[in-house]
Amino acid sequence: MPQDPFPGPGPDDGEPDGSPLPPAGEEEDGGPGPGQGLYVCLPAEHLTLSGFAQGGAADTMPPGALLGTVVEAVTGEDGSGLPGCSDDQLMGIISAARRQQSRSAWTELAAIGEFAARHAAGTPEDAFAADELAAGLHLTPLSAAAQLDYATAVAGRLPQTFAALGAGRIHPVHLRIIEDETSILSDADAARADAILAEAAPGMTFGEVRSAAHKLVLKLDPDAVRKRKEAARREAHVRRFREDSGNAGMVARELPSDEVLASWQHVEQRALDLRAAGLPGTLQDLRVRAYLDLPAPRGAVPYRPRSGQELEEVFLDLMAYLDLKGEGDSSMPGNRQPGSGVWDGVPGDPRDMAKAGLP
């Protein structure tokens, strides 16, 4: 019969050091009863602000329960200890909290990875693993499924980088960037990248990690980079959306680089022409107006200015300016009918449109 690891005290067993239990009546009368819990003994230097100075015991302590206890003991539950910290000590506390954040992210991912491994058999119950995780984390099932895949990938393909996260040496965003960049590599190349980036990433900014990982992947497998670019180009799209502020936005993604540069130069030139025509505003304002006011090509729905008469007059001034330079069509301004909001006089010949600076 196995021995009970926590046997109850016998009738004659005394407390350690001969300290007797308090009488039962003391607890009943509201006095302090015997406390239960986990007690941590720390060296005195760990519980002082000086420990968070650069190079101090707490400043270099790895993340975990011990560091969390020290931080809370020094700062207080409500942060009342922070005003007494020097700038150097505050930086030490911030760094400690950052290491704790990395450790917490590691714990969450490790647990999600274990949950994914337990539901990888393909049984009917396993098909609902993402739904179960979604309910626990308040995510959509699609996002939860992505979390399962991500946790599995970083633990299996990037063990050294994942360990660096658990040790508080990198931020969770570092891990996300490295996983994203190396996802196109074979397992063997991913292992090589993992060893290199796990050592290089600590101390780098997010942008530096992205750049270093991208260059390394390009060196390890340039063909995979080319295939990713070609595959992403098939997902090219333009979409409109509502900004959080209530304004609107429009974005185009995964376009050919040369055509994007040409389109940008076109918008830039239109903005410069608007400035030359006397339109007020910064160059950034004029770029926005040039982008929004690109007339529709021939055969499309007639273009309707967003500001009616005012915008029509602006472009009439622009046409006149171009005509003075010998680049416009002198018949164009007279053919425009103000007030209707339709640019009835836009010439049908694309060559005439190019003369006027129109696409």
C-alpha positions, 0 to 999 in steps of 0.5 A, a space after each residue: 500500500 503506497 505511503 501517503 505523501 501528506 500524512 495527517 499529524 498524530 495525536 502526539 505530534 507537535 509542530 516543528 520547533 516545538 510550536 504548538 497549534 493555537 487553541 481552537 477557541 482563538 480561531 473561532 473568536 476571530 484570531 488569526 488561524 494557521 495559514 496555508 499556501 506556498 511560501 517562497 524564501 528569497 535572499 534579502 537582496 532580491 527584494 530590494 529596488 537595487 536588485 533591478 538596477 542594471 546587472 542586479 540579481 533581479 535584472 538578470 533573473 530568468 522569467 518564472 514564478 520567482 521573478 514574478 514574486 519579486 516584481 510584485 513584492 517590490 512594485 506592490 499589487 497596486 504599483 505603489 512601489 514604482 514612484 520610489 524607483 530610479 529610472 534605471 530601476 524602472 527599466 529593470 522592472 520593465 525588462 522583467 515584465 517583458 521577460 515574464 510576458 514572453 514566458 507567459 506566451 510560451 506557456 500558452 503556446 506550449 499548452 495549445 501545442 499539447 492540446 493539438 497533439 492530443 486531438 491529432 488522431 482524426 477521430 470525430 471528436 478531434 474534428 471539434 478541437 478548434 471549436 473547443 479552443 475557440 470557446 475557451 479563448 473567445 476566438 472564431 473557430 478559424 482563428 482557433 484552428 490557426 492558433 493550433 497550427 501555429 503552436 504545433 509549427 513553432 514547437 516542431 520546426 523552431 525548437 530553439 527559437 521557441 526555447 528562447 521565447 520561454 527563456 525570455 530572450 525574445 518577444 512573442 512578435 520575434 517568434 511570429 516573424 521568424 515562423 512567418 518567414 521560414 514557413 516556406 522552407 523545408 524541415 531541414 532548412 528550417 532547422 538551420 534557420 532556427 539555430 541561426 535566428 535563435 541566437 541572432 534575434 535577442 536584442 534585435 528590433 522587429 524590423 531587424 528580425 524580419 530583415 535578417 530572417 528574409 535574407 537568410 531564407 533567400 540564401 537557404 532556398 531562393 527558389 522557395 522565395 520565388 514560388 511564394 512570390 508567384 503564389 501570392 501574386 495570384 491573390 492580388 486584390 483591391 478592396 475598400 474598408 471602413 477605418 476605425 475613425 469612421 473614414 474609409 480606406 482602399 488598399 491594393 495587395 500583392 501587385 507587381 512591383 514595377 507597376 506599383 512604382 509606375 502607378 505611384 509616379 503617376 499619382 505623384 505627378 498629378 499631385 505636382 500638377 495640382 500644386 502648380 495649378 494653385 490648389 492649396 494644401 500640402 503635397 500629401 493632401 494633393 496626393 490624396 486628391 490626385 488618388 481619389 480624383 483619377 477620372 474613369 477610363 473611356 467606356 467606364 461609368 462617367 466620373 462624378 467629382 466628389 465635391 461638385 463645382 469646386 472640384 470641376 473648377 480646380 481641374 479646369 484650372 489645371 487644364 488651362 495650365 497644361 494648355 499654356 504649357 502646350 501640353 493640353 487640348 485647347 478644345 477641352 475646357 470649353 466642352 466641359 459642362 459645369 453643374 451636372 457633376 459629370 465630366 462630359 467633355 473628357 475626350 474619347 481619344 486616349 492620346 488626348 487624355 494623355 495630353 491633358 495629364 489624364 490616365 
